[in-house]
Amino acid sequence: MPHPIVIAHRGASARRPEHTLAAYALAIEVGADFIEPDVVATRDGRLVARHENEISGTTDVADRPEFASRRAVKEIDGVTRDGWFTEDFSLAELRTLRVRERLPALRGTAYDGRYVIPTVEEVVALAASAGVGVYPETKHPSYFASIGLPLEEPLLAALEATGGLIFIQSFEAGNLRALRGRTAHPLVRLTSPSRPDDDMADIATYADAVGPHKDQVIARDEDGRLTGPTPLVEEAHAAGLLVHPWTFRPEPEFLPAGMDPAAELAAFYALGVDGVFADDPAGAVAARVLAS
């Protein structure tokens, strides 16, 4: 496996609608080492790949009159959300929807309506057939457990279909601690500036890697330019943790001031990160070649 690894964030999501088999297939084609499905549950306990269980932003559900009555307001992890939720649909019903681009103003709508929501089993099978790794994230695992749709056991069962490399990631430490007793797959604790966890020694008691927001690795100044690195990479490595920052996106709106995507990636590769989450895995692979 090349180092650092390139993790296709929601597939090649800068080029195809996120969490579709087309996005994952393109990511594999351009050289990604891992594909990343976010995992949520359906009403009948099946796992599908969506960034959130609220799906109005990435499907045509709001335009489907037969599902108008499914619109709901829910509080999930302390946040009130209004829309349509995967747990209120059977898998068969979800498969009638068509996927849309989540960022149409930046990435266009040329591929809207072409694809369906894939199951996690389909994503795992695609990775296994191509010989790449799978890097699933459990989304809102405590919430799903609270409504009788726990994610952990069906996810572990789905992952048995691949003999490739696997990382399982979550923002919830409790979820990872529970998984630690059920699986030998490497576990990744996600952090963000709004949900930081700076105690790398504690994370190392239940996880094998940390997935920080990239601003936690190299902060930006008030003008949006990169400053010097934080101690995070050094501290994580000292605790025996791998470091996989997120998310590298190619559009100018997401880049540090004065940098193109290759320059931003080069700055992080130079710090010795062990992998990157990239919406454009082709660019991340090319930047890795230049940095080697």
Buried (B, 14 or more C-beta within 10 A) or exposed (E): EEEBBBBBBBBBBBBBBBBBBBBBBBBBEBBBBBBBBBBBBBBEBBBBBBBBBBBBBBBBBBEBEEBEEBBEEBEBEEEEBEBBBBBBBBBEBBBBBBBBBBBEEBBEEEBBEEBBBBBBBBBBBBBBEBEBBBBBBBBBBBBBBEEEBBBBEBBBEBBEBBEBBBBBBBBBBEBBBBBBEEBEBBBBBBBBEEEEBEEBEEBBEBBBBBBBBBBBBBBEEEEEEBEEBBEBBBBBBEBEBBBBBBBBBBBEEBBBEEBBBBEBBBBBBEBEBBBBBBBBBBBBBBBBEEBE
